Amino acid sequence: MTVSTRRVTAAGESARGRRRERPGPLRRSFGNHWYAWAMVTPVLAVMLVLIGWPLARGVYLSLTDATEANIGRTIGVNVIPASYEFVGLENYARILTSGVFWDKLLWTVVWTAVCVALHYGIGLGLAVMLNRRLRFRSVYRVLLILPWAVPAFVAAFIWRYLYNSDYGVINGFLRLAGLGGVGWLDDPTTAKIAVIAVNVWIGVPFMMVALLGGLQSIPAELYEAAEVDGAGAWQRFTAITLPGLRQVSSTVVLLGTIWTFNMFPIIFLVTRGGPGSETEILVTYAFREAFTGIRNYSGSAAWGVIILAMLVVLAVGYRRTLRSQGDPW
Amino acid sequence: MVSTRTRGRGERGPLASIGLHAGLLLAVAVSLFPVVWLVLTSLKPRDSWLSTELQFFNDSSLDNYTRVLTETEFPRWLLNSVLTAGLTMVLGVFLAATTGYAVSRFRFPGHRSVMWLLLVTQMFPVAILIVPLYNLMAGLGLLNQIPGLVIAYMTIAVPFCAWMMKSYFDTVPIEIDQAGMVDGLTPFGTFWRVVLPLSRPGIAVTAFYCFMTAWGEVGYATVFMSQEDKRTLGVGLQQFIGQHWSDWGLMTASAVLIAIPAGVVFLLVQRHLITGLTAGATKA
């Protein structure tokens, strides 16, 4: 890194030296636009075809009564034409008036809020601890980010095993301590606690690393000045650390919220939504709607549109708030 | 440099030091325990996970590993996963880097909307895209095809990676680009020959993220790869879990086999990961 930085400055200086010989900032700006678009185009094309088109079609499907039975398909040489019909907002009306939706929404909101709060709180705590001068710091850091390296579905399987009521190690320890075992995934409340724990375990390393980066970018002089002025540890934390982390925090909290809201594999694999459909969040419910039993494509698409709409509102509102508080973001 | 006086102020008492280390050790224990337990279980003989007692070691064997590798479809799934994740990584890095660079360097008309588009696509729940994407893939004959799955993963990985690469490129001084152009390189040449080599940490992070996205994804893979011999690890592993009976011997051994390559790649890039993500996070 040091080497490259040095090279960077050297090259930068030579550029400054020679730039004067070249006229034409106008020409360069024109060239820039052209190239900028050329470079963005592949992604935009991919996104339009792969996100734009399916999105448009998804919205359309949500306004029909399409299911597996009437979607139209080709079996061998026989082409069965699609026979689904446009039904307007019927799917939405059915979903929004059903108790299931509001149940799932409530649980999804609780799930997201609890997970993100714990991610952020624990991540910040660990980041502050790791930001101290401390022996074995890099060892701690590597060990603490390890869960990040475990793919989500592997983590889900590991935890399923840990939670196993007969052979799981958690109950093993409980029995060892003289307490009875708990059917972790069989009871709605414990199952909810269980999935939150798994998600927290997976998500903390990202928060920790991002916040650690933010902490390291706060100039040490600020702390020294505050100390000289006699500010206590807590005062320094609230007056310097938290404001200094604002930028990073606002980004990671928004990303974390979106990711958690849509966190599919943990719930899908740890509890399979059960017991019953108690731990099912909106996303897994919509997925199950589309791909189990008679596949209800239109219903699932309508769920998807509703979820997306909520997230867009959330993100826009969040950005507004930040802006009104003077963040450039 | 910190003067001796301020360092004296910042010094901790022994009690605080003990507390700090105790807290970190506890956190390390929590973060490591599931992984360690997984490895220990996978080394136990065939059916000994079926024990209600806590046993840390009892005659370890590689029995489970032999079974996974010889008696199941695991090698096939592994191959599929490696191909899928590798392709996703290469294409993802390329697309994310060009986009990130364009958004970082050029204030072209539409610049802000591209940034927002990248963020908004992060919000797309699987549920809304999966059905239409499924139909699209079916129409193009891409179901049960690795390229089809790779394309689906692009929609997840590229937006976030482009965002990260953008933040990373922001940390490379713009004078470098100007120097390159003055030396007669085209903007693309500057990007490819000058800026990209300077951005290795950022690229490492992006590559890692793309790889992990594909390596650990389950939803799309479950739906798109229904054919037996096209399954990836995430789908295949579900075979070992039954409604009433799961073979945890097989499960744990294959989980270890899956986590090892990811862990190795992770250890290789973790240094870069921190610099790369830090650049991204602080500048985002």
Contacts between the chains, C-beta under 8 A, distances in Angstrom:
chain1	res1	chain2	res2	distance
A	1	B	201	7.6
A	1	B	275	7.0
A	4	B	198	5.5
A	7	B	198	7.7
A	8	B	172	7.0
A	8	B	173	5.8
A	8	B	175	8.0
A	8	B	176	5.9
A	8	B	198	6.7
A	9	B	173	7.8
A	11	B	175	7.0
A	11	B	176	5.3
A	11	B	179	4.5
A	11	B	180	7.9
A	11	B	194	7.8
A	12	B	173	5.3
A	12	B	175	3.3
A	12	B	176	6.1
A	12	B	179	6.6
A	13	B	175	7.8
A	14	B	179	5.8
A	15	B	175	4.7
A	15	B	176	7.3
A	15	B	178	4.5
A	15	B	179	3.4
A	15	B	182	5.9
A	16	B	175	6.4
A	18	B	179	7.7
A	18	B	182	5.2
A	19	B	178	6.2
A	19	B	182	6.3
A	22	B	182	6.3
A	28	B	181	7.3
A	31	B	187	6.5
A	32	B	105	7.5
A	32	B	106	4.7
A	32	B	108	6.9
A	32	B	187	6.7
A	33	B	106	6.6
A	33	B	108	4.6
A	33	B	109	7.3
A	35	B	102	7.5
A	35	B	106	7.2
A	35	B	186	7.7
A	35	B	187	4.0
A	35	B	188	6.4
A	36	B	102	4.6
A	36	B	105	7.4
A	36	B	106	3.5
A	36	B	108	4.0
A	36	B	111	7.8
A	37	B	102	7.7
A	37	B	108	6.3
A	38	B	188	7.6
A	39	B	98	4.4
A	39	B	99	6.7
A	39	B	101	6.2
A	39	B	102	3.8
A	39	B	188	7.4
A	39	B	191	7.5
A	40	B	98	7.5
A	40	B	99	5.6
A	40	B	102	4.6
A	40	B	103	7.1
A	40	B	114	5.9
A	42	B	95	5.7
A	42	B	98	6.4
A	42	B	99	7.6
A	43	B	95	5.2
A	43	B	96	7.9
A	43	B	98	7.2
A	43	B	99	4.3
A	43	B	158	6.2
A	43	B	162	6.4
A	44	B	114	7.3
A	44	B	117	7.9
A	46	B	95	6.7
A	46	B	151	7.9
A	46	B	154	6.0
A	46	B	155	7.7
A	46	B	158	7.0
A	47	B	117	6.9
A	47	B	121	6.5
A	47	B	155	7.3
A	47	B	158	7.6
A	47	B	159	7.5
A	50	B	133	7.2
A	50	B	136	7.9
A	50	B	151	6.2
A	50	B	152	7.5
A	50	B	154	6.7
A	50	B	155	4.8
A	51	B	121	5.7
A	51	B	124	6.6
A	51	B	129	6.8
A	51	B	155	5.4
A	53	B	132	7.2
A	53	B	136	6.9
A	54	B	128	7.9
A	54	B	129	4.9
A	54	B	132	3.5
A	54	B	133	4.7
A	54	B	136	6.1
A	55	B	124	7.5
A	55	B	128	6.8
A	55	B	129	6.8
A	55	B	132	7.4
A	57	B	132	4.0
A	57	B	135	7.2
A	57	B	136	7.8
A	58	B	128	4.6
A	58	B	129	6.5
A	58	B	131	6.5
A	58	B	132	4.7
A	61	B	131	6.4
A	61	B	132	6.7
A	71	B	135	7.8
A	73	B	138	7.9
A	122	B	27	8.0
A	125	B	23	7.9
A	126	B	24	7.5
A	126	B	27	5.8
A	129	B	20	5.9
A	129	B	23	6.0
A	129	B	24	5.8
A	130	B	24	7.5
A	132	B	12	7.8
A	132	B	20	6.6
A	133	B	10	7.8
A	134	B	20	6.5
A	134	B	21	7.8
A	134	B	24	8.0
A	140	B	24	5.0
A	140	B	28	6.3
A	141	B	274	7.7
A	142	B	267	7.5
A	142	B	270	6.3
A	143	B	28	4.7
A	143	B	31	6.5
A	143	B	32	6.2
A	144	B	24	7.7
A	144	B	27	6.0
A	144	B	28	6.1
A	144	B	31	5.5
A	145	B	270	6.6
A	145	B	273	7.8
A	146	B	31	5.8
A	146	B	32	6.5
A	146	B	35	6.7
A	146	B	263	7.5
A	146	B	266	7.9
A	147	B	31	5.2
A	147	B	34	7.9
A	147	B	35	7.6
A	148	B	266	7.2
A	149	B	259	7.2
A	149	B	262	5.3
A	149	B	263	4.7
A	149	B	265	7.9
A	149	B	266	3.6
A	149	B	267	7.7
A	150	B	35	6.6
A	150	B	259	5.4
A	150	B	262	7.0
A	150	B	263	7.6
A	151	B	212	6.6
A	151	B	215	5.4
A	151	B	216	3.3
A	151	B	234	7.5
A	151	B	258	6.4
A	151	B	259	6.9
A	151	B	262	5.8
A	152	B	216	4.7
A	152	B	218	7.7
A	153	B	216	5.7
A	153	B	218	5.1
A	153	B	233	7.8
A	153	B	234	4.5
A	153	B	237	6.8
A	154	B	216	7.4
A	154	B	255	4.7
A	154	B	258	5.4
A	154	B	259	5.3
A	155	B	34	7.4
A	157	B	237	6.5
A	157	B	241	7.6
A	157	B	251	5.8
A	157	B	255	5.5
A	158	B	34	4.9
A	158	B	35	7.3
A	158	B	37	7.5
A	158	B	38	4.9
A	158	B	252	8.0
A	158	B	255	6.3
A	159	B	34	6.5
A	160	B	241	7.6
A	161	B	38	7.5
A	161	B	41	7.1
A	161	B	248	5.6
A	161	B	251	7.0
A	161	B	252	6.8
A	162	B	34	6.1
A	162	B	37	6.7
A	164	B	248	7.7
A	166	B	52	6.1
A	167	B	49	5.9
A	167	B	50	6.1
A	167	B	51	6.7
A	167	B	52	6.4
A	167	B	248	7.2
A	169	B	37	5.6
A	169	B	54	6.7
A	172	B	52	7.3
A	172	B	53	7.3
A	172	B	54	4.3
A	173	B	54	7.1
A	175	B	52	7.7
A	176	B	54	6.2
A	201	B	30	7.3
A	201	B	31	7.2
A	201	B	34	7.1
A	204	B	31	7.8
A	205	B	31	7.6
A	209	B	273	7.2
A	209	B	274	5.8
A	209	B	277	5.6
A	209	B	278	7.4
A	209	B	281	7.9
A	210	B	277	6.1
A	210	B	278	7.5
A	210	B	281	4.1
A	211	B	281	7.9
A	212	B	274	7.4
A	212	B	278	7.4
A	213	B	274	7.0
A	213	B	277	6.3
A	213	B	278	2.8
A	213	B	279	7.6
A	213	B	281	4.8
A	213	B	282	5.5
A	214	B	278	7.8
A	214	B	281	6.1
A	214	B	282	5.7
A	216	B	278	6.9
A	217	B	278	7.6
A	217	B	282	4.7
A	220	B	2	7.3
A	224	B	2	7.4
A	224	B	6	5.2
A	227	B	6	6.7
A	227	B	9	5.4
A	227	B	10	7.2
A	228	B	6	7.6
A	247	B	282	6.8
A	247	B	284	7.2
A	248	B	281	4.9
A	248	B	282	5.9
A	248	B	284	7.3
A	251	B	281	6.6
A	251	B	284	4.3
A	252	B	281	6.7
A	255	B	122	7.0
A	258	B	122	5.6
A	258	B	123	5.2
A	259	B	122	7.8
A	262	B	123	7.3
A	262	B	124	8.0
A	262	B	125	4.9
A	262	B	126	7.1
A	264	B	126	5.6
A	264	B	218	7.2
A	264	B	219	5.1
A	265	B	216	7.2
A	265	B	217	7.7
A	265	B	218	4.9
A	265	B	219	7.2
A	265	B	234	7.8
A	268	B	218	6.6
A	268	B	219	7.1
A	269	B	218	6.7
A	269	B	238	7.7
A	282	B	125	7.5
A	282	B	127	7.9
A	283	B	125	4.8
A	283	B	126	6.2
A	283	B	127	5.6
A	286	B	125	7.0
A	286	B	127	3.4
A	286	B	128	7.8
A	287	B	126	6.1
A	287	B	127	5.4
A	287	B	130	7.0
A	287	B	219	6.3
A	289	B	127	7.9
A	290	B	127	6.7
A	290	B	130	6.6
A	290	B	131	5.5
A	291	B	130	8.0
A	291	B	222	7.7
A	291	B	223	5.9
A	297	B	131	4.9
A	300	B	127	5.7
A	300	B	130	7.9
A	300	B	131	6.0
A	301	B	127	7.7
A	301	B	128	6.2
A	301	B	131	5.8
A	301	B	132	7.6
A	303	B	127	5.7
A	303	B	128	7.9
A	304	B	125	5.5
A	304	B	127	3.9
A	304	B	128	2.6
A	304	B	129	7.4
A	305	B	128	6.0
A	307	B	125	4.6
A	307	B	127	6.6
A	307	B	128	7.1
A	308	B	123	6.3
A	308	B	124	6.4
A	308	B	125	6.2
A	308	B	128	5.7
A	311	B	123	4.0
A	311	B	125	7.8
A	312	B	120	6.7
A	312	B	123	6.5
A	315	B	119	7.0
A	315	B	120	7.3
A	315	B	123	6.6
A	329	B	284	7.9
